[in-house]
């Protein structure tokens, strides 16, 4: 029996103290002196203490609530545009039928059921509708003539505020991550765990008269749980990135088709 392999480098930093606590507790359940692991337990406890000094890495970023608040504001304003669009369409203004049709297509394409989208999808759609209004002349003309531009401008302002706060928050996050001392502590903790696993495997072969199986079983149960968490997160991130890529391509194709369908002969490029 061997200790299971785990990609410690793929653990989220907030998981590092948790997995170390789990492993230390498992070791303490066994006679580490008899199993020749007492020194490794001391090493792990020392590394765990050092890891607690990186606590700032796991504290929520200061601007996170404001970023979330402005994202919600964007969603509300996008919903307001959808509501206004429905009201204008129901008014059945014959002299604005073409503009209403164009605006409806854009609102339906980008702002329909936005609350049901995840944050990344919603951001992409909001950026797309603002880009369409700003870059496609006949779309801008339609929104202007039916009176939706004030709502679009509010959405644009909220989007700019959100993005500024988001960039500032990410800068804070990057500053935390760049701390070479913190990185060194995390790497040392990971190295200590790898050394423990290797030593257990070596000791299991070196001392056949000792029974390492109960210890390995308990450790493997911990490692399986964290390995599954890593796999789930990586799979989710991969699917989310692929979905965002497909939606971006679909939006680009839709805008290109809109330009072809609506652009007047000799008009400006979209």
PyMOL commands that set and color helices and strands:
alter all, ss='L'
color gray80, all
select helices_A, chain A and resi 8-10+13-28+38-57+64-91+94-111+114-116+119-135+137-145+149-177+180-206+213-262
alter helices_A, ss='H'
color red, helices_A
deselect
rebuild
show_as cartoon
